[in-house]
Every structure is written in C-alpha cells, then in structure tokens.
C-alpha cells in the first residue's frame, strides 16, 4: 500500500511540475506580447524575434486560398457512380466553402474554442492569462490559450513543437492572417483543416467518417459532438474514448446555451440524444483499386502533356525514358491522393465480383501456399467492354486477405503467351497480306522449324484448320514469310510495353518473347480484332474532375487502325471455329457467338485463354509466379473453364448478337452490309500501300524454303504444348464457322476436318 501511495504522490508531483512549467511558459509569452515594441530591445533576443516577424510576414504574404486546400481527399466511383475507393494520404479532407458550413457548426466551434473570435485581432491575451491561471489552480492544463486563428497558423504553417520561437511566430502569423483574410475566411479555413481524429481533417470528413452523412445533415447533438474533438483528438477519440467524447459534447452544448445559441429545451434534447458512431470502412489496395490508381495517374500525366513511348532507338534511349517516366509517375501518383479529384471509372462491381469468384473457384483445388501465405498457383483476368474499349473488371490473383501489398498480375506481371499470340502477330497480319481462311498451308516437320505438340502433322490443310488445331509449324512458316519485324510491329502499334528488338525472331510466332505480355495486353489485342481492327487504350477511367466539377481528363475513346477491317473480321470468323471444333471445343456460351484462342507454353508452365463475344473480351492466365510445370495445365483446361464460367454469367439476359461477317468469305449479300460498303471493303483489302508488308505466294508448296536458319537455337525452347479439351461439346452449333461457300483464292476447296482421333492434338 505504501508503494502505491508513493506512486500516486510522484504522479501528482509530475503533474504539478508540468503545470508550473506551462505557467512559466505562458507568463513568458504574455510578457513578450504585452511588451509591444520594446521586444526589439530585449537583450540577445531582439535579432531572433525580428527574424521571426519577417518570416511570418513572408509566409502570409505569399499564401493564397489554395494554401489551405492543398490536401483534399480524392474519391473514385464505379460505373454506377457509387463510391468504390477513397484515396487519402496522411489526410482525409473534404473542403467546404463558408456558406456550405452550417451556421450551427460555426457557432459551436467558436463557442467551445474561441469565444472572443469576433472581437480579437488574431491573439486573445486574456485567454493566455486564463489558461495559465487554470493550469496552476487545477495543477494540470485544462484549457488552451490559442485562438482559432493561432491554431490555423500552427496547423498550416508551423511544426507542432513547443519552443518559444514557434509560439512567437504563431502569434505574428495569426495577426497577419486576420489582416489579409478576415474572420469568414479564417473560420472557413479552420473548419476545413482542423484535425478530428482517425485521419479526418475538416468537419465534412469527420461527419462522413463518424456518422456517414454530410455535415449539413447532422443534428445539433452530433454537431456539438464533432466540435468537441479538435481540442484533444486522442482524448476525445469517439472510437476509443466515447465516454470522454460525450462529456466533451455536453460541455459544448452548455457553452452554446450560455451564449444564447440554444434554448433550455434544445439543450436538454441534445444531451439526451444517443450518439451512434459509424464503423470505419477499411480501404485497401485491392486489384481494382491498384489498376484504377495506375490508370488515373497516367491520365493526369497525359492531361499535362506527358508523352508515353513504346519504341526506342537503343537501350540507352529506353533507360533514359524509363527514368523520366518513373519520376513523373511518382509525382502524379502522389498528387492523386491530395488533389481532391473525383475519378469516374468504368469498373463494374458485379462483374468484378464474378471474375474474382470464377478465378477463385476455378483454382480452388490448389491449396499450396508460399511462406507469406499467398497461394502458389495463381490466376489473373481482364474483361473489356467491346462497345467502349474500357476495362470493366480486372483481377490480379486469387482472392486472399492480406496485410501486405499484393501483386496485380493482370497488368503488373508479364508471361509467355503461347499460341494466344498467333492471331495478333501471324494470322491477322497474314490475312492483310493475301491469305484467306481457305488458303492451303502445309503442316509438316522441317529442319530448323518447331514441332507440333504430340508430334502429329496433318499435311495440306486450310489456314482455318491450322488455327483451330493450333499448328505450330504453319504459324512459324507464315511468320517467316511475313518477317518477324512486320509481325512484332503489330504489337508495338497496340502499345505492348515489354516488346524488345530481340523479339523479332521466328520464335515469337509461338509466343517466345523476351519479357512476355500481360493479361491486360492480351485482352486489348483481342479486343482490337473484335473492334474491326481499331485499337483503343484499355483504361478504366471515364473522366477525372476537380472537386467542383471541372474536367481534368476525359476518355475520348480515340481509335487507331491496326488491322484492316476485313482481315479482323476474317480472324474473328476463324477463331469461332477454335471453340466449336478446335482446341477450345466445349468452351462455348450456348447461343451467344464467341471466338477465342487457347495458349499453353512449353512444359505447361503457363495456360491462357483469350476470347470474346460481340459484347465483351476476356483474357485469363493461370500459372505460378515462379514458372514451373503444372500437370494438366493447358489453355482449354483451367483458363478455358474460368473464361467460360465467367463469360456465361456476364452474358445472362443479353440478346444474342452476331459478329459482323467478313465480305471476302461470305460475300456482300448480308442484309447489314450495303453494296457500297462491300465495294469499299474489297478495295481496302486489295490496297497494298504498306511497304512493310510482303507479297506472299499463296501456292508455295516447297517446305524446305520455310526452314528457319537464324533461330534454330530457339526451336526447342518455345514449342507450344496446348492440349485440346475433349469434353462434351455443349455448344456444337457452327454459327457460321463452317465453310459456308468460302471464296478462297485460286478456287482451293477447304479441306475436310481431320478425323476424330486426330483431335487430341496439342499445340
């Protein structure tokens, strides 16, 4: 017991000593202030005080109203204008002009913080004396001596230390602020910047954070509750010390009664009102958020004229650009959190949930985790709205709660794409250069060339069948004829960010790239084919505005032509056959027409399925972060089933919509294609002005001429190993994918499909 008494005595002594120190400090300040002009002659302090005065004058003179608005919270909305993310750094601020701050809130804060606010000129000398005397009488600090203007000066311009120099400078700044801005503006600045605890700066942020409503909709009791917090945000923290906060509210209300603001009945009702605090919402960087912040940052960069580059003269040129890009990106990314922007996105909450669920369920049987608890087998996906070219859903991995940043594999990770690259760099370019779906090609083994997975070869087949069966030898030969540079340039024209000069090899025809591609890039590539060859940047931002509605950046959906319209439509026509009778058989969507391509890398380390309907394009990747073989992984297995499951869900209730028919294949009798349009398309198809493209001999039968001599060392490392999914074909309608009178060049008939026992080929 004696020990406890000693501890209590020591605590009282410490409190007493603290009160004495505070008293001395306040008396010292009072002496300095009351001395007036004589401070210039106070011993060695004259020069220091004079310097502080000059610094204070300079700070206020160079300030503007924006000085008090520099850290506003940005808000992101989904495609239904529902808040999906709050981007806040150290502060969470919603700025309100004076007239939008309720009168009752202004009265309450003055009543509790600075009763003489409208009488003093920045400093209340009597309040300093009262605070000092109260500290001595109560042996602890019970009230402050700073005015609202002084608090504003400290919060905006100064550090929180308690040295006498800072206090003197605070006084000078406060007096200058009063002269420059006046009472209304100072109260506006204060109520928008003062700290209310839990990261909320400003009364509007506090109203939203604690009560989930705007300050204008608060009750008298709630308003008083908030206005009691700034005096000591930790002591009056509503989430940790609600009792203290309620006592403080009651004191604010009684002050308002004393000042004639409230009647006795108003006071009684406000004190009796129950205060319920809203549970905080945890905002964290999930997959859609990280992509949204990335797109928004780049939009701000573009709005200020930053020029993005995707091709470089040499490694030094690329290195210099990357340094410039990183510096700019970091700057604008930081600005995103403090600029008070309103970011309107195209992301759809329902589609996002469905994509995440489809990936989670599709890989649910794989439980193996890394040391940090992350699932080792991962998946990622991107969904693009084909009408706008905008991203509506993006998932960068299996859904897991994590306290650490999670890699968004959908756009931050690149992998080898396998055979999904073929339509982008081989077949659609070939269709621009004289090939048709019906062109006869030779699937055979040749020196220096690749093997087909499974080691089977079909001989003379149509290019359509070669795509459907994912024949590596055919893709290699056609790519050789085009030249790798021509094929790879199509990726550059679609702003694939990781394409290197070293990718201009024949191995690229099978997905053998130096760094690889991301699921986002594959989705935008296939969306370009679906969009008749017109490329659009796959952002998720519709527009960015200032807090008051001014347009900062808006998506104009600018298009650039990458593929000829007819070639793109022919490619779509071919890719429908991949799903109805090729390596993607069984992955159809019922009556909804769909086109797609499977892809599997050597050793089954990466599996892809990228496909689309007239409505949406979706890419799916499955694999390990550190590449390794997964038995059973192929484009048509895990990735294909995830794709099918997701696409079926998001197409529910949509009317069946057909792809535009290619004129070269189906003629010009389609009712939705006019004769003039048909002639125009035919003319475009025959136009050979592009000097990079090559003339191709359609009837060349000499396989030895297709032997690759420059890239033999890449032969065995880039073979695609994609297995045809032989599940039941629940969607075996051909939807126009059969050879409905294809007018192939040289009147070559489309070869019959291979027999059933050959449909186990892998690519």
Secondary structure, DSSP 4 states (H G I P E B T S, - for coil): -HHHHHHHHHHHHHHHHHHHHHHHHHHHHHHHHHTGGGGGGSGGGHHHHHHHHHHHHHHHHT--GGGGSTTBPEEEE-TTS-EEEEE-SS-EE----GGGS-HHHHHHHHHHH-TTTTTSSS--HHHHHHHHHHHHHHTS--S----HHHHHHHHHHS-S---HHHHHHHHHHHHHHHHHHHHHHHHHHHHHHSB-STTEESHHHHHHHHHSS-GGG--HHHHHHHHTTGGGTTTT-TTT-HHHHHHHHHHHHHHHHHTTSS-HHHHHHHHHSPP-PPPPP-----HHHHHHHHHHHHHHHHHTT-------SSHHHHHHHHHHHHHHHHHHHHHHHHB--EEEE---HHHHHHHHHHHHHHTTT---B-TTS-BSEEEEEEEEETTTTEEEEEE-SS----SS----HHHH--B--GGGGHIIIIIHHHHHTT--TT-EEEE---TTS---TTS---EEEEHHHHHHTT-HHHHHHHHHHH-HHHHHHHHHHTT-TT--GGG-SGGGGGT--SS-B-HHHHHHHHHHHHTTTEE----SEEEEE-TTS-EEEE-----EE-S-HHHHHHHHHHHHHHHHHSTTTT--BTTB--EEEEEE-TTS-EEEEEEE-SSEEEEEEEEESS----TT--IIIIIHHHHHHHHHHHTTTPPP-PPPPPHHHH-S--TTS-HHHHHHHHHHHH----TTS----TT---GGGG--SS-GGGGGGS---PBP--S--S----TT-S-SS---GGGPPPPPPPPGGGTT-B-
